[in-house]
Amino acid sequence: MSTLTLRNKTIALLCAISCLNLSAFALAGDTKDAGTSKQNPIEIKDFAFNPQTITVRSGEKITWTNRDEEPHTIVSVEKQFKKSSALDTDQTFTITAGAPGTYTYFCSVHPKMTGTIIVVKS
């Protein structure tokens, strides 16, 4: 059986600490990358989309929340994303931004309600 000297114990301890630090660093990087899907909220209130125009990156999520007492829908003018069902109070609808471009949308129940999403490269 070999006996570890103080020097060997110190080297072994430093190696273990280095490995743990590298593991923690690698995991932190993975966690950061996994959370890059930014949420972009749009509130429906007082028969308007707020903000009316929003700029997002490709792949980011956009979520509408109806804060009115009346139902509202979200419909893409150019059919660039699927339309929502009628949203009651506090219900949400989420899409993922696609290819770069300008997406215009409206409420089919109240067509004067309009909004614009500008999608840029991620």
N, CA and C atoms as a LAMMPS dump frame, in Angstrom:
ITEM: TIMESTEP
0
ITEM: NUMBER OF ATOMS
366
ITEM: BOX BOUNDS ff ff ff
-5.0000000000000000e+02 5.0000000000000000e+02
-5.0000000000000000e+02 5.0000000000000000e+02
-5.0000000000000000e+02 5.0000000000000000e+02
ITEM: ATOMS id mol type element x y z
1 1 1 N 0.827 -1.166 0
2 1 2 C 0 0 0
3 1 3 C 0.879 1.241 0
4 2 1 N 0.518 2.216 -0.822
5 2 2 C 1.339 3.42 -0.86
6 2 3 C 0.734 4.48 0.052
7 3 1 N 1.573 5.239 0.629
8 3 2 C 1.15 6.31 1.521
9 3 3 C 1.237 7.614 0.754
10 4 1 N 0.159 8.41 0.825
11 4 2 C 0.155 9.708 0.147
12 4 3 C 0.912 10.728 0.984
13 5 1 N 1.827 11.393 0.335
14 5 2 C 2.56 12.458 1.023
15 5 3 C 1.701 13.713 1.013
16 6 1 N 2.061 14.673 1.801
17 6 2 C 1.329 15.938 1.849
18 6 3 C 1.29 16.586 0.467
19 7 1 N 2.393 16.519 -0.252
20 7 2 C 2.458 17.1 -1.603
21 7 3 C 1.478 16.389 -2.531
22 8 1 N 1.422 15.065 -2.517
23 8 2 C 0.516 14.299 -3.368
24 8 3 C -0.945 14.557 -2.995
25 9 1 N -1.208 14.69 -1.689
26 9 2 C -2.575 14.995 -1.251
27 9 3 C -3.013 16.36 -1.785
28 10 1 N -2.122 17.324 -1.735
29 10 2 C -2.423 18.677 -2.213
30 10 3 C -2.695 18.661 -3.715
31 11 1 N -1.86 17.932 -4.454
32 11 2 C -2.046 17.837 -5.908
33 11 3 C -3.383 17.173 -6.22
34 12 1 N -3.711 16.088 -5.521
35 12 2 C -4.979 15.389 -5.734
36 12 3 C -6.163 16.307 -5.421
37 13 1 N -6.069 17.06 -4.348
38 13 2 C -7.136 17.989 -3.962
39 13 3 C -7.303 19.084 -5.012
40 14 1 N -6.212 19.644 -5.507
41 14 2 C -6.286 20.683 -6.529
42 14 3 C -6.877 20.15 -7.83
43 15 1 N -6.524 18.923 -8.178
44 15 2 C -7.098 18.298 -9.38
45 15 3 C -8.613 18.12 -9.231
46 16 1 N -9.037 17.667 -8.063
47 16 2 C -10.471 17.472 -7.822
48 16 3 C -11.217 18.798 -7.899
49 17 1 N -10.656 19.843 -7.294
50 17 2 C -11.295 21.169 -7.33
51 17 3 C -11.366 21.684 -8.764
52 18 1 N -10.304 21.487 -9.532
53 18 2 C -10.294 21.939 -10.926
54 18 3 C -11.371 21.223 -11.738
55 19 1 N -11.497 19.915 -11.528
56 19 2 C -12.519 19.146 -12.247
57 19 3 C -13.919 19.641 -11.89
58 20 1 N -14.162 19.905 -10.619
59 20 2 C -15.468 20.4 -10.2
60 20 3 C -15.755 21.776 -10.809
61 21 1 N -14.738 22.639 -10.836
62 21 2 C -14.926 23.966 -11.427
63 21 3 C -15.234 23.868 -12.919
64 22 1 N -14.533 22.99 -13.627
65 22 2 C -14.795 22.818 -15.051
66 22 3 C -16.19 22.273 -15.291
67 23 1 N -16.623 21.333 -14.46
68 23 2 C -17.971 20.777 -14.591
69 23 3 C -19.017 21.851 -14.355
70 24 1 N -18.833 22.649 -13.318
71 24 2 C -19.78 23.715 -13.01
72 24 3 C -19.819 24.746 -14.145
73 25 1 N -18.653 25.067 -14.698
74 25 2 C -18.582 26.018 -15.798
75 25 3 C -19.324 25.475 -17.025
76 26 1 N -19.118 24.198 -17.325
77 26 2 C -19.781 23.576 -18.479
78 26 3 C -21.291 23.555 -18.285
79 27 1 N -21.742 23.207 -17.092
80 27 2 C -23.182 23.176 -16.824
81 27 3 C -23.79 24.56 -16.885
82 28 1 N -23.091 25.548 -16.382
83 28 2 C -23.597 26.92 -16.418
84 28 3 C -23.76 27.369 -17.86
85 29 1 N -22.837 26.999 -18.727
86 29 2 C -22.947 27.348 -20.135
87 29 3 C -24.158 26.706 -20.767
88 30 1 N -24.426 25.438 -20.459
89 30 2 C -25.592 24.75 -21.001
90 30 3 C -26.878 25.396 -20.513
91 31 1 N -26.921 25.748 -19.252
92 31 2 C -28.114 26.368 -18.69
93 31 3 C -28.374 27.711 -19.349
94 32 1 N -27.33 28.486 -19.56
95 32 2 C -27.487 29.792 -20.184
96 32 3 C -28.014 29.648 -21.602
97 33 1 N -27.465 28.718 -22.377
98 33 2 C -27.905 28.518 -23.748
99 33 3 C -29.344 28.04 -23.808
100 34 1 N -29.739 27.185 -22.865
101 34 2 C -31.089 26.641 -22.867
102 34 3 C -32.118 27.726 -22.583
103 35 1 N -31.743 28.8 -21.891
104 35 2 C -32.688 29.828 -21.515
105 35 3 C -32.721 31.022 -22.453
106 36 1 N -32.171 30.893 -23.663
107 36 2 C -32.114 32.045 -24.555
108 36 3 C -33.428 32.279 -25.283
109 37 1 N -34.396 31.424 -25.123
110 37 2 C -35.683 31.619 -25.77
111 37 3 C -36.461 32.699 -25.024
112 38 1 N -36.26 33.923 -25.426
113 38 2 C -36.848 35.072 -24.754
114 38 3 C -38.358 35.098 -24.945
115 39 1 N -39.054 35.48 -23.901
116 39 2 C -40.503 35.662 -23.977
117 39 3 C -40.796 37.115 -24.318
118 40 1 N -41.689 37.342 -25.239
119 40 2 C -42.064 38.686 -25.674
120 40 3 C -43.563 38.864 -25.465
121 41 1 N -43.955 39.499 -24.365
122 41 2 C -45.388 39.618 -24.071
123 41 3 C -46.067 40.748 -24.844
124 42 1 N -47.298 40.485 -25.264
125 42 2 C -48.163 41.506 -25.853
126 42 3 C -49.474 41.432 -25.08
127 43 1 N -49.867 42.556 -24.525
128 43 2 C -51.099 42.603 -23.741
129 43 3 C -52.231 43.138 -24.617
130 44 1 N -53.386 42.489 -24.508
131 44 2 C -54.582 42.962 -25.198
132 44 3 C -55.432 43.648 -24.131
133 45 1 N -55.545 44.958 -24.256
134 45 2 C -56.277 45.732 -23.246
135 45 3 C -56.883 46.965 -23.893
136 46 1 N -58.102 47.281 -23.493
137 46 2 C -58.806 48.446 -24.036
138 46 3 C -58.879 48.386 -25.561
139 47 1 N -59.141 47.191 -26.074
140 47 2 C -59.296 46.965 -27.511
141 47 3 C -58.072 47.41 -28.311
142 48 1 N -56.889 47.093 -27.767
143 48 2 C -55.628 47.412 -28.462
144 48 3 C -54.567 46.395 -28.077
145 49 1 N -53.609 46.182 -28.985
146 49 2 C -52.441 45.346 -28.709
147 49 3 C -51.34 46.25 -28.171
148 50 1 N -50.751 45.875 -27.059
149 50 2 C -49.714 46.702 -26.445
150 50 3 C -48.497 45.848 -26.105
151 51 1 N -47.341 46.085 -26.749
152 51 2 C -47.09 47.132 -27.726
153 51 3 C -47.726 46.787 -29.076
154 52 1 N -48.016 47.822 -29.837
155 52 2 C -48.621 47.609 -31.152
156 52 3 C -47.599 47.061 -32.141
157 53 1 N -46.326 47.468 -31.989
158 53 2 C -45.234 46.941 -32.813
159 53 3 C -44.162 46.398 -31.889
160 54 1 N -43.68 45.206 -32.209
161 54 2 C -42.653 44.56 -31.385
162 54 3 C -41.585 43.984 -32.312
163 55 1 N -40.329 44.089 -31.907
164 55 2 C -39.222 43.508 -32.665
165 55 3 C -38.662 42.339 -31.871
166 56 1 N -38.572 41.176 -32.529
167 56 2 C -38.09 39.956 -31.879
168 56 3 C -37.069 39.276 -32.783
169 57 1 N -36.358 38.318 -32.221
170 57 2 C -35.411 37.516 -33.006
171 57 3 C -36.092 36.22 -33.447
172 58 1 N -35.656 35.713 -34.573
173 58 2 C -36.14 34.419 -35.06
174 58 3 C -35.987 33.382 -33.962
175 59 1 N -37.018 32.584 -33.723
176 59 2 C -36.958 31.524 -32.714
177 59 3 C -37.462 31.945 -31.343
178 60 1 N -37.645 33.245 -31.115
179 60 2 C -38.177 33.697 -29.833
180 60 3 C -39.685 33.505 -29.791
181 61 1 N -40.207 33.393 -28.591
182 61 2 C -41.645 33.218 -28.401
183 61 3 C -42.313 34.574 -28.222
184 62 1 N -43.558 34.656 -28.693
185 62 2 C -44.391 35.848 -28.536
186 62 3 C -45.691 35.368 -27.907
187 63 1 N -46.086 36.009 -26.812
188 63 2 C -47.294 35.587 -26.103
189 63 3 C -48.242 36.757 -25.913
190 64 1 N -49.466 36.586 -26.406
191 64 2 C -50.527 37.558 -26.201
192 64 3 C -51.346 37.122 -24.993
193 65 1 N -51.765 38.086 -24.18
194 65 2 C -52.649 37.824 -23.049
195 65 3 C -53.822 38.796 -23.132
196 66 1 N -55.028 38.247 -23.119
197 66 2 C -56.219 39.086 -23.188
198 66 3 C -56.578 39.608 -21.8
199 67 1 N -56.528 40.922 -21.62
200 67 2 C -56.892 41.562 -20.346
201 67 3 C -58.253 42.261 -20.441
202 68 1 N -58.907 42.148 -21.593
203 68 2 C -60.243 42.721 -21.753
204 68 3 C -61.308 41.719 -21.305
205 69 1 N -62.508 42.226 -21.105
206 69 2 C -63.649 41.367 -20.77
207 69 3 C -64.257 40.738 -22.021
208 70 1 N -63.921 41.269 -23.179
209 70 2 C -64.422 40.769 -24.454
210 70 3 C -63.429 39.778 -25.062
211 71 1 N -63.908 38.795 -25.828
212 71 2 C -62.975 37.872 -26.49
213 71 3 C -62.249 38.561 -27.651
214 72 1 N -61.018 38.119 -27.908
215 72 2 C -60.215 38.627 -29.018
216 72 3 C -59.499 37.457 -29.683
217 73 1 N -59.108 37.672 -30.947
218 73 2 C -58.331 36.672 -31.681
219 73 3 C -57.066 37.325 -32.215
220 74 1 N -56.113 36.486 -32.611
221 74 2 C -54.899 36.955 -33.269
222 74 3 C -54.825 36.226 -34.602
223 75 1 N -54.867 36.993 -35.7
224 75 2 C -54.879 36.408 -37.044
225 75 3 C -53.811 37.097 -37.892
226 76 1 N -52.917 36.316 -38.476
227 76 2 C -51.871 36.848 -39.357
228 76 3 C -52.488 37.255 -40.691
229 77 1 N -52.219 38.482 -41.129
230 77 2 C -52.75 38.97 -42.403
231 77 3 C -52.252 38.097 -43.551
232 78 1 N -50.962 37.755 -43.543
233 78 2 C -50.357 36.971 -44.614
234 78 3 C -50.301 35.471 -44.299
235 79 1 N -51.017 35.058 -43.264
236 79 2 C -51.03 33.649 -42.831
237 79 3 C -49.62 33.142 -42.533
238 80 1 N -48.812 33.991 -41.859
239 80 2 C -47.436 33.636 -41.52
240 80 3 C -47.361 32.801 -40.248
241 81 1 N -48.449 32.749 -39.494
242 81 2 C -48.54 31.872 -38.32
243 81 3 C -49.994 31.477 -38.132
244 82 1 N -50.203 30.392 -37.389
245 82 2 C -51.575 29.91 -37.199
246 82 3 C -52.378 30.914 -36.383
247 83 1 N -53.678 30.978 -36.668
248 83 2 C -54.519 31.927 -35.942
249 83 3 C -54.93 31.331 -34.597
250 84 1 N -55.253 32.218 -33.681
251 84 2 C -55.682 31.771 -32.352
252 84 3 C -57.168 31.474 -32.361
253 85 1 N -57.589 30.774 -31.342
254 85 2 C -59.023 30.679 -31.087
255 85 3 C -59.403 31.963 -30.35
256 86 1 N -60.683 32.166 -30.081
257 86 2 C -61.109 33.351 -29.333
258 86 3 C -60.562 33.247 -27.909
259 87 1 N -59.844 34.289 -27.489
260 87 2 C -59.249 34.308 -26.156
261 87 3 C -60.178 35.032 -25.194
262 88 1 N -60.579 34.35 -24.137
263 88 2 C -61.353 34.994 -23.079
264 88 3 C -60.405 35.726 -22.147
265 89 1 N -60.942 36.413 -21.169
266 89 2 C -60.142 37.179 -20.216
267 89 3 C -59.058 36.315 -19.584
268 90 1 N -57.835 36.823 -19.601
269 90 2 C -56.635 36.202 -19.03
270 90 3 C -56.141 34.958 -19.771
271 91 1 N -56.739 34.613 -20.881
272 91 2 C -56.215 33.511 -21.684
273 91 3 C -55.056 34.014 -22.542
274 92 1 N -54.156 33.082 -22.9
275 92 2 C -52.971 33.442 -23.674
276 92 3 C -52.901 32.657 -24.976
277 93 1 N -52.102 33.187 -25.89
278 93 2 C -51.801 32.546 -27.166
279 93 3 C -50.335 32.81 -27.458
280 94 1 N -49.583 31.752 -27.778
281 94 2 C -48.141 31.873 -27.997
282 94 3 C -47.749 31.301 -29.349
283 95 1 N -46.845 32.013 -30.025
284 95 2 C -46.238 31.509 -31.26
285 95 3 C -44.725 31.621 -31.122
286 96 1 N -44.008 30.954 -32.019
287 96 2 C -42.562 31.107 -32.118
288 96 3 C -42.279 31.866 -33.403
289 97 1 N -41.5 32.948 -33.287
290 97 2 C -41.183 33.771 -34.459
291 97 3 C -40.433 32.943 -35.492
292 98 1 N -40.856 33.064 -36.728
293 98 2 C -40.25 32.303 -37.812
294 98 3 C -39.156 33.08 -38.516
295 99 1 N -39.185 33.022 -39.823
296 99 2 C -38.166 33.66 -40.662
297 99 3 C -38.212 35.179 -40.504
298 100 1 N -37.069 35.836 -40.673
299 100 2 C -37.054 37.298 -40.599
300 100 3 C -38.049 37.921 -41.575
301 101 1 N -38.655 38.996 -41.133
302 101 2 C -39.641 39.697 -41.955
303 101 3 C -40.594 40.477 -41.071
304 102 1 N -41.602 41.073 -41.713
305 102 2 C -42.62 41.832 -40.994
306 102 3 C -43.925 41.065 -41.044
307 103 1 N -44.479 40.784 -39.869
308 103 2 C -45.728 40.045 -39.743
309 103 3 C -46.79 41.011 -39.23
310 104 1 N -47.841 41.208 -39.974
311 104 2 C -48.943 42.037 -39.492
312 104 3 C -50.081 41.113 -39.075
313 105 1 N -50.815 41.546 -38.055
314 105 2 C -51.911 40.72 -37.542
315 105 3 C -53.048 41.625 -37.075
316 106 1 N -54.207 41.007 -36.829
317 106 2 C -55.387 41.743 -36.39
318 106 3 C -56.281 40.825 -35.564
319 107 1 N -57.294 41.417 -34.954
320 107 2 C -58.316 40.655 -34.229
321 107 3 C -59.493 40.484 -35.184
322 108 1 N -59.886 39.248 -35.481
323 108 2 C -60.979 39.033 -36.427
324 108 3 C -62.337 39.454 -35.849
325 109 1 N -62.442 39.529 -34.542
326 109 2 C -63.678 39.978 -33.9
327 109 3 C -63.773 41.507 -33.969
328 110 1 N -62.615 42.175 -33.879
329 110 2 C -62.539 43.641 -33.903
330 110 3 C -61.439 44.036 -34.9
331 111 1 N -61.727 44.038 -36.202
332 111 2 C -60.687 44.223 -37.234
333 111 3 C -59.89 45.515 -37.159
334 112 1 N -60.38 46.512 -36.426
335 112 2 C -59.586 47.755 -36.292
336 112 3 C -58.415 47.559 -35.346
337 113 1 N -58.408 46.475 -34.597
338 113 2 C -57.278 46.152 -33.715
339 113 3 C -56.197 45.499 -34.562
340 114 1 N -55.047 46.154 -34.701
341 114 2 C -53.967 45.618 -35.517
342 114 3 C -52.648 45.695 -34.767
343 115 1 N -51.698 44.894 -35.222
344 115 2 C -50.361 44.917 -34.641
345 115 3 C -49.339 44.454 -35.659
346 116 1 N -48.065 44.664 -35.326
347 116 2 C -46.973 44.307 -36.221
348 116 3 C -45.853 43.643 -35.426
349 117 1 N -45.343 42.554 -35.973
350 117 2 C -44.176 41.888 -35.413
351 117 3 C -43.063 42 -36.434
352 118 1 N -41.928 42.531 -36.033
353 118 2 C -40.752 42.593 -36.903
354 118 3 C -39.791 41.519 -36.409
355 119 1 N -39.512 40.542 -37.248
356 119 2 C -38.625 39.439 -36.891
357 119 3 C -37.274 39.673 -37.554
358 120 1 N -36.222 39.671 -36.728
359 120 2 C -34.852 39.838 -37.24
360 120 3 C -34.082 38.539 -37.019
361 121 1 N -32.943 38.409 -37.706
362 121 2 C -32.106 37.21 -37.556
363 121 3 C -31.678 37.039 -36.124
364 122 1 N -31.603 35.776 -35.675
365 122 2 C -31.143 35.531 -34.295
366 122 3 C -29.642 35.501 -34.219
